[in-house]
Amino acid sequence: MAKTGIKEVARRAGVSLGTVSNVLNRPDTVSPHTRKRVLEVIAELGYVRNDSARHLRAGRSRTVAIVVLDVSNPFFTDVVRGAESVVEEAGGMLVVCNSGENPSREGRHLDLLEEQRVRGLLITPVDSGRYERLERLVERGIPVVLVDRGSGQANRCSVAVDDVLGGRLAAAHLIECGHRQIAFVGGPFAIKQVSDRHAGAAAVIAENAGSSLQIVDTPSLSVPAGREAAEKICSEPAGVRPTAVFCANDLLALGVLQGLTAAGLRVPDDVALVGYDDIDFAAAAAVPLTSVGQPRELLGRTAAQLLLEESEDDGRHGHRHVVFQPQLVIRQSTVSGAATASGRRPSQRQAHQRR
């Protein structure tokens, strides 16, 4: 069945195209009688106006896109939820794209989003060293805001968490618990969150004589990768094996927990374990995970607010780089008998902005 167009509506109603357009966009300018006749024809024909085409002609879309590293990670689910609430309140729609930690897939998403002329882009890039593709979008007039990643660029906003500090918090806690042989589980290191969290932990280890930090590189930030990392750790002799593990995110930590348990090692008595993100599953694990928490929904909301401000500001927008402070949430995976409720969570006031 052919799609009904505005010309057919005008013909059937006996009015001009301009009158139909006014009924749809400026109904107060049309007499009640004419407006009623046009709306009756629209209902009879089942006409649906093409809003996307209208907004593209005006050089403005209501669609905002967000590209995340892993749509299956609850951390990004919460970030998306925060961004979506802001975009929907502004009358827009948020489209979610999953790069799967794959630079080529990320590039294909960006090509399609540029073709669609989205209103703006929120993105957690796979590789922190490859921003050329984002520069092209900015040059085309599409605002770009980095999410969970510092920008370091004057022409785009960013919203992030101080991941170096987060790594320091995790390692310092394990040192305070008496551990000296610590493993860092994470990868790929091209992902800046991974490298920053490792850098923070490594700095603390360097400050504590007699401590060591073993790197267990992983191909992804997933539960299966965590299980594989645990197998490597468990294969080492008891005197050499790390007594504590700091994982680059909670999914890895959950996988490590599964692997350690399957090998007959007790957490935290044999091996202490710290994750990162403080997703809901961290507190619900068989052994509740100590984790470095960050305000997930607030990250998404703040990024979306900056993006909408920029898209509406006609070049007057001042780019901002918002940095939230992480906070350690202590649970049973590092301290036997620790009460889940004793953990501390980040608040909205624990953020600062750098211009």
C-alpha positions as CSV (number, residue, x, y, z in Angstrom):
1,M,0.0,0.0,0.0
2,A,1.4,3.4,-1.0
3,K,2.3,5.8,1.8
4,T,-0.1,8.7,2.0
5,G,1.5,12.1,1.5
6,I,0.7,15.6,2.4
7,K,-0.4,16.4,-1.1
8,E,-3.1,13.8,-1.0
9,V,-4.3,15.2,2.4
10,A,-4.5,18.7,0.8
11,R,-6.4,17.4,-2.3
12,R,-9.0,15.5,-0.3
13,A,-9.5,18.3,2.1
14,G,-9.7,20.9,-0.7
15,V,-7.1,23.2,0.8
16,S,-3.5,24.2,0.0
17,L,-0.3,22.4,1.1
18,G,0.4,25.5,3.3
19,T,-2.9,25.1,5.1
20,V,-2.2,21.5,5.9
21,S,1.3,22.4,7.1
22,N,-0.2,25.1,9.3
23,V,-2.7,22.6,10.8
24,L,0.2,20.3,11.7
25,N,2.7,23.0,12.9
26,R,0.7,26.2,13.7
27,P,-2.9,25.2,14.3
28,D,-3.8,28.5,15.9
29,T,-3.4,30.2,12.5
30,V,-6.1,28.1,10.9
31,S,-9.9,28.6,11.4
32,P,-11.5,25.9,13.5
33,H,-13.8,24.8,10.7
34,T,-10.8,24.2,8.2
35,R,-8.7,22.7,10.9
36,K,-11.4,20.2,11.7
37,R,-11.8,19.2,8.1
38,V,-8.1,18.7,7.6
39,L,-7.7,16.6,10.8
40,E,-10.7,14.4,9.7
41,V,-9.0,13.7,6.3
42,I,-5.7,13.0,8.1
43,A,-7.5,10.5,10.3
44,E,-9.3,9.0,7.4
45,L,-6.2,8.5,5.3
46,G,-4.0,7.4,8.2
47,Y,-1.4,10.1,7.3
48,V,1.7,10.2,9.5
49,R,4.0,13.2,8.9
50,N,7.7,12.6,8.3
51,D,9.2,14.4,11.3
52,S,12.7,13.2,10.6
53,A,12.6,14.8,7.1
54,R,11.2,18.0,8.5
55,H,13.9,18.3,11.1
56,L,16.6,17.5,8.6
57,R,15.4,20.3,6.3
58,A,15.6,22.6,9.2
59,G,19.1,21.4,10.0
60,R,18.1,19.9,13.3
61,S,17.3,16.4,14.4
62,R,15.7,15.3,17.7
63,T,17.8,12.1,17.8
64,V,20.8,11.9,20.1
65,A,23.1,8.8,19.9
66,I,25.2,7.2,22.5
67,V,28.0,4.7,21.6
68,V,29.1,2.5,24.6
69,L,31.9,-0.1,25.0
70,D,29.6,-2.9,26.1
71,V,25.9,-2.8,26.1
72,S,25.7,-5.9,28.3
73,N,27.7,-4.2,31.1
74,P,25.3,-2.9,33.7
75,F,27.5,0.1,34.2
76,F,26.7,1.4,30.7
77,T,23.0,0.4,31.2
78,D,22.9,2.9,34.1
79,V,24.8,5.5,32.1
80,V,22.3,5.2,29.2
81,R,19.4,5.4,31.6
82,G,20.6,8.7,33.0
83,A,21.2,10.1,29.5
84,E,17.9,8.9,28.2
85,S,16.0,10.7,31.0
86,V,17.5,14.0,30.0
87,V,17.0,13.6,26.2
88,E,13.4,12.5,26.6
89,E,12.6,15.4,28.9
90,A,13.8,17.6,26.1
91,G,11.5,15.9,23.6
92,G,14.1,13.9,21.9
93,M,15.0,10.2,21.5
94,L,18.2,8.4,22.5
95,V,19.6,5.8,20.1
96,V,22.1,3.3,21.7
97,C,25.0,1.8,19.7
98,N,27.3,-0.9,21.0
99,S,30.9,-0.9,19.9
100,G,31.7,-4.1,21.6
101,E,35.2,-2.7,22.4
102,N,35.9,-3.0,18.7
103,P,37.4,0.1,16.9
104,S,36.1,-1.0,13.5
105,R,32.6,-1.5,14.7
106,E,32.7,1.8,16.5
107,G,33.8,3.4,13.2
108,R,30.9,1.9,11.3
109,H,28.5,3.3,13.9
110,L,30.0,6.8,13.6
111,D,29.7,6.7,9.8
112,L,26.0,5.8,9.9
113,L,25.3,8.3,12.6
114,E,26.9,11.1,10.6
115,E,24.8,10.1,7.6
116,Q,21.7,10.3,9.8
117,R,22.8,13.8,11.0
118,V,22.0,13.1,14.6
119,R,21.6,16.1,16.9
120,G,24.7,15.0,18.9
121,L,26.8,12.2,20.0
122,L,27.7,10.8,23.4
123,I,30.5,8.3,23.2
124,T,32.9,6.2,25.3
125,P,35.7,5.6,22.7
126,V,37.4,2.3,22.4
127,D,40.9,3.8,21.8
128,S,41.8,7.0,23.6
129,G,44.5,7.7,21.0
130,R,42.2,7.8,18.0
131,Y,40.0,10.8,18.0
132,E,40.3,11.9,14.4
133,R,36.9,10.4,13.5
134,L,35.3,12.4,16.3
135,E,37.0,15.6,15.0
136,R,35.2,15.1,11.6
137,L,31.8,15.0,13.4
138,V,32.6,18.2,15.3
139,E,33.7,19.9,12.0
140,R,30.3,18.9,10.5
141,G,28.6,20.7,13.3
142,I,27.6,17.6,15.3
143,P,28.4,18.1,19.0
144,V,30.4,15.3,20.7
145,V,30.6,14.7,24.4
146,L,32.9,12.0,25.8
147,V,31.4,9.9,28.5
148,D,33.5,8.2,31.2
149,R,36.5,9.6,29.5
150,G,38.4,12.9,29.9
151,S,38.6,15.0,26.7
152,G,41.7,17.1,26.9
153,Q,40.3,18.9,23.9
154,A,39.0,22.5,23.7
155,N,36.3,21.8,21.2
156,R,34.3,19.1,23.0
157,C,32.9,18.5,26.5
158,S,33.6,15.4,28.6
159,V,32.3,13.8,31.7
160,A,34.5,11.4,33.6
161,V,35.5,9.9,36.9
162,D,39.1,10.2,38.2
163,D,40.1,6.7,37.4
164,V,43.7,7.2,38.5
165,L,42.4,8.1,42.0
166,G,40.1,5.1,41.8
167,G,43.0,2.8,41.2
168,R,44.9,4.4,44.1
169,L,41.9,3.8,46.4
170,A,41.7,0.1,45.5
171,A,45.4,-0.6,45.9
172,A,45.7,1.4,49.1
173,H,42.9,-0.5,50.6
174,L,44.6,-3.8,49.8
175,I,47.9,-2.6,51.2
176,E,46.0,-1.6,54.4
177,C,44.5,-5.1,54.6
178,G,48.1,-6.4,54.7
179,H,48.6,-7.6,51.1
180,R,51.9,-7.2,49.3
181,Q,51.5,-9.5,46.3
182,I,48.7,-7.9,44.3
183,A,47.5,-8.7,40.8
184,F,45.8,-6.2,38.4
185,V,43.4,-7.9,36.1
186,G,42.2,-5.9,33.1
187,G,42.5,-5.1,29.4
188,P,42.8,-4.1,26.6
189,F,45.1,-1.3,27.9
190,A,44.1,0.9,24.9
191,I,40.9,1.5,26.8
192,K,41.9,4.6,28.9
193,Q,39.8,3.5,31.9
194,V,41.9,0.4,32.1
195,S,45.3,2.1,31.8
196,D,44.3,4.9,34.3
197,R,43.1,2.4,36.9
198,H,46.3,0.4,36.5
199,A,48.4,3.6,36.8
200,G,46.7,4.6,40.0
201,A,47.3,1.2,41.6
202,A,50.9,1.0,40.3
203,A,51.6,4.4,41.9
204,V,50.5,3.1,45.3
205,I,52.6,-0.1,44.9
206,A,55.6,2.0,44.1
207,E,55.1,4.0,47.3
208,N,55.1,0.8,49.4
209,A,58.4,-1.0,49.6
210,G,58.2,-4.8,49.4
211,S,54.9,-4.6,47.4
212,S,54.5,-5.9,43.8
213,L,51.8,-5.6,41.2
214,Q,51.4,-8.4,38.7
215,I,49.5,-7.6,35.5
216,V,47.1,-10.2,34.2
217,D,46.1,-8.8,30.8
218,T,42.6,-9.7,29.5
219,P,41.1,-9.4,25.9
220,S,37.9,-7.9,27.2
221,L,36.2,-6.5,30.3
222,S,33.8,-9.5,30.7
223,V,32.9,-12.3,33.1
224,P,34.5,-15.0,30.9
225,A,37.7,-13.0,30.7
226,G,37.7,-12.8,34.5
227,R,37.3,-16.6,34.8
228,E,40.3,-17.1,32.4
229,A,42.4,-14.6,34.5
230,A,41.5,-16.6,37.7
231,E,42.8,-19.8,36.0
232,K,46.1,-18.1,35.4
233,I,46.3,-16.9,39.0
234,C,45.3,-20.2,40.5
235,S,47.9,-22.0,38.4
236,E,50.7,-20.3,40.3
237,P,52.2,-21.9,43.4
238,A,50.9,-20.7,46.8
239,G,54.1,-18.8,47.7
240,V,54.1,-16.9,44.4
241,R,50.4,-16.5,43.8
242,P,49.0,-13.0,44.6
243,T,47.1,-12.8,47.8
244,A,44.9,-10.0,46.4
245,V,43.4,-9.0,43.0
246,F,42.2,-5.7,41.8
247,C,40.0,-5.9,38.6
248,A,39.5,-3.1,36.1
249,N,35.7,-3.5,36.4
250,D,33.1,-5.5,38.3
251,L,32.3,-8.0,35.5
252,L,36.0,-9.1,35.5
253,A,35.8,-9.3,39.3
254,L,32.7,-11.5,39.2
255,G,34.5,-13.8,36.8
256,V,37.6,-13.9,39.0
257,L,35.4,-14.7,42.0
258,Q,33.8,-17.6,40.1
259,G,37.2,-18.9,39.0
260,L,38.7,-18.7,42.5
261,T,35.7,-20.4,44.1
262,A,35.9,-23.2,41.5
263,A,39.5,-23.8,42.3
264,G,38.7,-24.1,46.0
265,L,40.2,-20.8,47.1
266,R,38.3,-18.7,49.6
267,V,37.6,-15.0,49.2
268,P,38.9,-13.1,51.1
269,D,40.8,-15.6,53.3
270,D,43.0,-16.9,50.5
271,V,42.6,-14.2,48.0
272,A,41.1,-10.7,48.5
273,L,39.2,-9.2,45.6
274,V,38.3,-5.6,44.5
275,G,36.2,-4.6,41.5
276,Y,35.4,-1.3,39.9
277,D,32.1,0.5,39.0
278,D,30.0,-0.8,42.0
279,I,27.2,-2.2,39.7
280,D,24.2,-3.7,41.5
281,F,25.6,-7.2,41.0
282,A,28.6,-6.3,43.1
283,A,26.6,-6.2,46.3
284,A,24.5,-9.3,45.3
285,A,27.5,-11.6,44.5
286,A,28.0,-14.8,46.5
287,V,30.7,-12.9,48.3
288,P,29.7,-9.3,48.1
289,L,32.4,-7.4,46.3
290,T,34.4,-4.5,47.5
291,S,34.3,-2.1,44.6
292,V,35.3,1.4,43.6
293,G,32.0,3.2,43.0
294,Q,31.2,5.9,40.5
295,P,27.9,7.7,39.9
296,R,26.7,5.9,36.8
297,E,23.4,7.6,36.1
298,L,24.8,11.0,37.0
299,L,27.5,10.5,34.4
300,G,24.8,9.9,31.7
301,R,22.6,12.8,32.8
302,T,25.4,15.3,33.0
303,A,26.8,14.3,29.6
304,A,23.4,14.6,28.0
305,Q,22.8,18.0,29.6
306,L,26.1,19.3,28.2
307,L,25.3,18.0,24.8
308,L,21.8,19.6,24.6
309,E,23.2,22.9,25.9
310,E,25.8,22.9,23.1
311,S,23.3,21.9,20.4
312,E,21.0,24.8,21.4
313,D,23.6,27.5,22.0
314,D,24.5,28.7,18.5
315,G,28.3,28.7,19.1
316,R,28.2,30.5,22.4
317,H,28.5,27.2,24.4
318,G,31.6,27.0,26.7
319,H,33.0,23.5,26.7
320,R,33.4,21.9,30.1
321,H,35.2,18.9,31.5
322,V,33.4,17.5,34.4
323,V,35.3,15.1,36.7
324,F,33.6,13.1,39.5
325,Q,35.4,11.6,42.4
326,P,35.2,7.8,42.9
327,Q,34.7,6.3,46.3
328,L,35.6,2.9,47.8
329,V,32.8,0.7,48.9
330,I,34.0,-2.0,51.3
331,R,32.4,-5.4,51.5
332,Q,33.2,-9.0,52.4
333,S,35.5,-9.7,49.4
334,T,38.3,-7.9,51.2
335,V,37.3,-7.8,54.8
336,S,35.7,-10.9,56.4
337,G,32.4,-10.0,58.0
338,A,32.3,-6.5,56.6
339,A,28.7,-5.3,56.4
340,T,27.5,-4.3,53.0
341,A,25.8,-1.3,54.5
342,S,29.2,0.0,55.7
343,G,30.2,0.8,52.1
344,R,30.3,4.4,51.0
345,R,28.8,5.5,47.8
346,P,29.6,8.6,45.6
347,S,27.2,11.5,45.9
348,Q,26.4,14.2,43.3
349,R,28.3,16.8,45.3
350,Q,31.6,14.8,44.9
351,A,32.2,16.4,41.5
352,H,34.3,19.2,40.3
353,Q,34.6,20.9,37.0
354,R,37.7,22.1,35.1
355,R,37.3,24.7,32.4
